[in-house]
Amino acid sequence: MNTYNIKELAEKLERCRNVNLDDVKLEDVDEITDIKIDRRKPSNERILDFIMKVKNPYIFKVKGKLVRIRFSENSNLTADDCLTNVLKNLYR
């Protein structure tokens, strides 16, 4: 098991969360398919590994397209709920 500096990871998340998308250069963003995470690890460790490996866990590329993820701080919806709603709206 890796040892994680949780304080450092929390600071990285806070710093990355508020990055202005206009200040992001496409060539400076990680391609999501290039990030390798060991699927045999427990989910908590996989999340921590991802945060450690990427430059910004909120902004990445998918097939060269810039993607930004955000989470509502005042919602009772889970990530699964949000993704399900997106898919339902896309494929009506």
C-alpha positions in Angstrom: 0.0 0.0 0.0 1.2 3.5 -0.9 1.5 6.1 1.8 -0.3 9.3 0.9 0.2 12.8 2.1 -3.4 13.6 2.6 -2.7 17.2 3.5 -0.7 17.7 0.3 -3.5 16.1 -1.8 -6.2 18.2 -0.1 -4.1 21.4 -0.9 -3.7 20.2 -4.5 -7.5 19.7 -4.8 -8.2 23.1 -3.4 -5.7 24.8 -5.7 -6.9 22.9 -8.8 -10.6 23.4 -8.1 -10.5 27.1 -8.7 -8.3 27.2 -11.9 -9.8 29.5 -14.5 -10.4 27.5 -17.7 -9.3 30.5 -19.8 -5.8 30.1 -18.2 -5.5 26.4 -19.2 -3.4 25.5 -22.2 -4.6 22.3 -23.9 -1.0 21.0 -24.2 -0.6 21.3 -20.4 -3.5 19.0 -19.6 -3.3 15.3 -19.0 -4.9 12.9 -21.6 -7.2 10.8 -19.4 -6.4 7.6 -21.4 -2.7 8.0 -20.6 -3.4 7.9 -16.8 -2.8 4.3 -15.6 -4.4 3.3 -12.3 -4.1 -0.2 -10.8 -7.7 -1.5 -10.9 -6.8 -4.2 -8.3 -6.5 -1.5 -5.6 -9.4 -0.5 -3.4 -11.5 2.4 -4.8 -10.1 4.9 -2.2 -6.6 4.1 -3.2 -7.4 4.4 -6.9 -8.9 7.9 -6.3 -5.8 9.0 -4.3 -3.5 7.6 -7.1 -5.4 9.5 -9.7 -5.2 12.7 -7.7 -1.4 12.2 -7.3 -0.8 11.4 -11.0 -2.7 14.1 -12.8 -1.7 17.7 -13.0 -5.3 18.8 -12.3 -7.9 16.2 -11.3 -10.7 18.6 -12.4 -9.4 19.3 -15.9 -8.2 16.7 -18.4 -8.5 15.7 -22.0 -10.6 13.0 -23.6 -9.4 12.3 -27.1 -7.9 15.7 -27.3 -11.0 17.6 -26.0 -10.8 19.6 -22.9 -13.1 18.4 -20.1 -13.8 20.0 -16.8 -15.7 18.4 -14.0 -17.4 20.1 -11.1 -19.4 19.0 -8.2 -22.2 20.8 -6.5 -21.5 21.4 -2.8 -25.1 21.7 -1.8 -26.7 18.8 -3.5 -27.9 15.4 -2.2 -27.2 13.9 -5.6 -24.5 11.3 -6.0 -22.0 11.3 -9.0 -24.0 8.4 -10.3 -27.2 10.4 -10.2 -25.6 13.3 -12.0 -24.2 11.1 -14.8 -27.5 9.3 -15.2 -29.3 12.6 -15.6 -26.7 13.7 -18.2 -27.2 10.5 -20.2 -31.0 10.7 -19.9 -30.9 14.3 -21.3 -28.5 13.3 -24.1 -30.5 10.3 -25.3 -34.1 11.5 -25.0 
